[in-house]
Amino acid sequence: MWEQLFEEQLADAENGDADAQYEVGIMYLKGQGVQPDRAKAVSWLSKASESGNEQAESKLRRIEEQEDKYQRMVKQAETGDVKAQYDIAMMYLKGRGVEQSDKQARYWLTKAAARHDEKAITRLGILNYKGEGGKTDYKKAAKLFSQVSQNSTLAQYYLGEMYAEGSGVEKNHETAIAWYKKAAEGGFDRARGKIINLEEELKMIERRKINLAEKQVQEEQVPEKQLASKKTQQKVVPQIQASKSKTAPVRKKTVLSPLDKLAGKNWVRSNKPVEFLPSEITSCEKEKEGLVCFSEILKRMSGTQSVQYRVKSVITSAQGLVLVSYKNLVIDVEETQEADDAPLGYDDELEKGFSIRTGWTQEHVVECKQAKGKSMDCMKNRTHAMEIVEG
């Protein structure tokens, strides 16, 4: 999407469109649809400014201010000023006043971390965890996070991530939840969706265990029934036995319930898997008289924010209808574009707030009835009709 947009804006910019020249400059500055190139960004912004674009003029002043700040800060950092070393690292990381470079960011963070700066230690841990500016090193990341885990909610959050994924540590949902809770209690709201997600994962695992145990018990009971049946047959008089021997055995058909039939299929709408019914992206487990379904982690864009979410549904059957109650769990929200005037640091404070909150969204109700062929006619919230078919 970004690459296509860049090509469109570049064509207009080359034809003298001042607004497009500004957009191309910004895209070169942020690396959107093209490799970041500060010199080209300034060149296009200058053209836009000369054509009367006020935003470009303002942006150029901001870039000049950032470059001046970089020159001042790098001199301080070279003298051993820990705060300046951290700030320079963040300038490299965000491309503020200098060409963006994860490698240089890691270099300066290493210097500041060696002087026991907790912010630098935390951020260096994140670089090692994500493999930014060098190789991925989970063990080193875990060690760095552990050094500051008493005070840094950001470090606590990433320890939760590592235990949830089993990255560099043994995978453990309970330990991950404990670290997420520490971060959330410290005000790091981004952790709250992760807590709910793992708690729901544990519930699904427990449902799966119960259902598997019940299935094994049923399978163990079958031979006993067969043995009892054989003993009964041995007592039957020879004439009847001879008569039965000429008759082929009759196998009892397994009668599937409406929910069993539903769970045995993949459901799609407009050629896409349905998130609240059994499908390629959603697994279901029996619970009491219904099904509980939980989708994979899904993503969507909301403005400039990338939203991770899952869908949980409870499905029952009554009077020929399939009744679905579902809601979305917003797990995480990340801002994909950062304003140039945003604070420079990468403190815990800067990741607390979201315009989209993590946690559960409102509940929706869908009623479905079998239609002709392999499809269902459904009504969402009694207002929105939809056709859902077998995939």
N, C-alpha and C positions, 0 to 999 in steps of 0.2 A: 504494500500500500504506500509506504513512504517513498520507495523508489519510483513508483509511477507518478506520485505527486511531485517529486523533485523534477522529473523530466518535463512535466507539464509547466511547472513554474519557471524552469530554466528557459524553455522555449519563449515564454512571454517576456522574461527578463531580457533576453537577447534582442527582443523586438522593442525594448525601451520602456516597458511597463514598470513604473517606479515601485508599485506595491509588490510586484513579483520579484523585483530586484532585492527588496527588503526581505521577502520570504526566503529567497535563495541564500542570502547572507546568513540568516538565522539557521537554515538547515545545514550549511557548511560549519557554522559555529557549534551546533549541537550534534552533528553527525547523523542527521535524520535523512535516510534515503541515499546517503553519500558518505564517504570517509570524511571525518572532521578535518578541516583545513582552515586554520585561523587566518592565514594571509588572504585566501580567497574570500573568506567571510567578510573581512574588512574591506576588500576591494568592491564587493557587491553592495555592501552597506554604504560605502562612499558614493557609488553611482546613484543609489536610491536617494541619498541625502542631497546630492547635487540636483536631482530631479524634483526636489521639494518634499520628499517624504520625511515628516517630522519624527516618526518613530525611529527611522534609521539614524537621524541626527542624534536623538537621545541615546540610542544604543551605542553609537560610536563614542559618546562622552563616557558612558558607563564602562566600555571596554578600556578606554584610556585610563580611567580611575583605577580599574582592576590591575592594569599593567603597572601603574605607578606603585600600587600597594604591593604587588609581587616583588618589585625591585627592592623596596624597603624591607620587606619581610625576609627575603632570601639572605640579605646581609646580616640580619639579626640571627637567623637560623644557623648560619655558618660560624657564628661566634659561640654557639652552644645554647642559645635561648630555646628552652624546651617548648614553650608555648608557640614561638615562631616556627619551630620545626613541625609541630602538629598542624599549624595553619597552612604552612607551605604544602604539606602533604595533602591537605584537603583541597587546596587550590589546584594541584596537579590532578587530583582525583575527579574534580568537577570541571576542569578546564577553565578556571577563572584567572584571567590575567596572564595565562601561559597555555601552551598546547597541552591538551589532556594527556596524561601518561600514568597508567596504573603502576608501571615499573618505578617511576620516580616517587610516586606516592608511597609505595612500599619502602623505598630507600629511606625517606625522611621519617616515616612512622617507626621504622626499626631504630633509628637514632633516638627518637623521643621515648620509645618504649624502654630502651636501655637505661633511661634516666627515670624510670618508674612512673611515667605519665599514664594514668589510668585510661584516659580517652584514647591515647595512642595504642596502648596494649589491646584495648577492645577492638579498635578499628583494624589493627594488624591481624588480630584473630579472624575478623571477617574476611580480609583479603586472602588469608591462608585457607579459610573454609570455602570461599568461592573460586579460588584459583585466579584472582585478579593480580596482575603485575608479576606473576611467577607461577610456580607449580602449586597445585592443590595439596595441602598437607593437613589432614584432619587431626592427626595426633598433636601437631604443634598448635593448631587452632584451639583444641580442647584444653591444652595446657595454658594458653594465654587467657582464655575465658575464665578458667578456674582461678587464675591469679587475682581477678578483679570481681569475682562472682558475688562477693558480699555487698558490694556497693553499686555495681553497674547492672541496671535492669536490662540493658541491651545485651550484655554478656549472658545474663540469665536466660533471656529469650533464645539466643543462639545455642546455648547448651540444651534447651528444650528441643530445638530443631535437630540437633545431632543425635539425641537419644530417640527421637521420634523416627528418624531415618536409619539409625544404625550406622552413622558416618563417623568412623574413627573410634566408636565406642559400641558396646553391645546394645542392640536395639531393645528398648524397654519403655513401653507406653506409660507405665506408672511413674517412672523417673522423669520422663519428658513432661508429663502433666505437672509434677511437683515443681520443675524449673519454670514452666510457663506461669504457674500460679504465683511464684515469687515475683516474676516480672510484672504480672498484672496487678498484684498488690502494691507494687511500687509505682503504679500509674502508667505502665506501658500497655496501652489498650490493644495494641496489635496482637498481643498474646491471647486475648479472650476468645477469639474465634478458634484458635488452635486447641485450646482446652476442651471446648465443646466437641470439636471434631474427633479428638482422641477418645473422649468419653463415649461418644456414639460408636466409634470403632470397637471399643471394648464390649459394648452391648451386643454388637453384631457377632463378634467372636463367640460370646457366651451363648447366643441363640443358635449359632452353628453347631457348637458342641452338644447342646441339648438335643437338637434335631438329629445329629449323627448318632448319639447314644440311643435314642428311641428307635432309629432305623435298625441299628445292630441288634437290639432286643427283639424286634419283630422278625428279623432274619433268623435268629437263634431259635425262635419258637416254631418255625416252619418244619424242621426235621422232626420235632416232637409230635406234631399233628400228623405228619406222614407216618410215623411209627405207630401211633394209636390207630390210624386208619388201616394199617397193614394187619394188625392183630385182630381187628374186627373182621376183616376179609377172610382170615384163616378159619374163623368159626362158621362161615357161611357154608351151607350144604353143597356137596359136589355138583348137583344139578344146576343150582343157581350160579355156581362158579363157572361151570361150563358155558352157561348161557351168557354170563358177563364177559367171558374171554372172547366171545365172538363180537362183542360190542367195543368200539374204539372208546378210550377214556375221554371223558368230557372235562375240559379245563375251564375253570371258572374265570370269567372275565373280570379284570380289575376295573372297577368303576371310579373314574376320576371326578373329583369335585370341581365346581366351576373355577375355584382358585388354583387347583392343581393344573387345570388346562391352561389357565392364564399364565401361570409361572413357567410353563414348559415352552413358551414361545417368546420371540423377540418382537417388540412392538415399535412401529415407526410412524412418523407423521411427516409428510412432505419429504420423504426419503431420509429423514433424520431420526436417530434413536429417541424414543420418548423418555424423558428424564425421570418421570414419576411412575413408570410401569416397567416390568421386566424387559430388559433390552441389552444390547451389547455393552452399554456403559453403566447399567444398574443391576445389582445383585439383590436377591430377596431371600428372606428366611421366614419360616412359619413361626407364628407366635399366637397362642390361643386359637381363636377361630379365624385368624386373618393372616396377612403377610405384612412384614416390615421390610421396606426396600431402601437402599442407600446407594446413591450414584457414586461414580468416580469423581475425583476433583476436576471441576470444569472451570473454564475461564471465559470472561467476556470483558469488553471495554465499556466503561461508562465515562464519557468525556475523555479526559486525559488519564483516567485511573484504570488500572488493570485489576479486575476483581476475580478472586478465586472463590468458588462456592461448590457446595454439594446439595443434592436434593434428597430429602427424607420423606417417604410416603408410608401411610398405613392403609392397606387395602382390605376391604371386606366384601362379602357378597350377600345380597338379600333380595328376595322376590324377583329373581331374574336380572338384577342390576349389579354391576360392579361399582362399588363406592370407593373413591380415592380421596384421602385427605393428605395434602402435602404442603411442605414449606421449604424454603431455601435456607441453607446455613452459609452465611458469608464468613469464610475462613480468614481471608487476608485481602488487604487493599494496598496497592502500591501506586504511587504517583509516577507516571512515565515521563513527565516534563516538569522540570523545576524552574521557577522564575529566577532570573539573574540577580534579583535583589533579595532572594531568600538568604537566611543566615548561612554563613560559610561552614560552620562546624557540622559534625555528624554526631551531636550529643544525643543522649536518650530523649531529651525534651523534644527534639525535632521530629521524632517518629511516633508521637503519642496520638495526635489528632487526625481524624479522617472525616471528610464530608459524608462518606458512606461508612456506617458503623458495622463492625463485625458482630456476628451472632445471628439469631433467627429472624427471618422476615415474616410477614403476615401469612396466615394459613389460607390455602385455596382448596376448594372442594370440587371434585369432578365426578359426574355420574355417567356411566357408560352402559349401553345395552347392545347385545349381539345384533349385528345387521346381516345383510346377505353376504355369502361367501366368507372370506377371512378378514372381516373388518368389524369395527365397533363404532357406533354413533355416540359421541360424548358431548356433554354440556359442562363447561367450566363456570363455576360461580353463578349458575342458572342464567347466564347471559351470553356466553361465548360458545358457539357450536363448533365441533371439530370432528374429523373422521380419522380414526386410528386403525392401521392395518398391520397384519403380520409381516414381519420383515424376512 
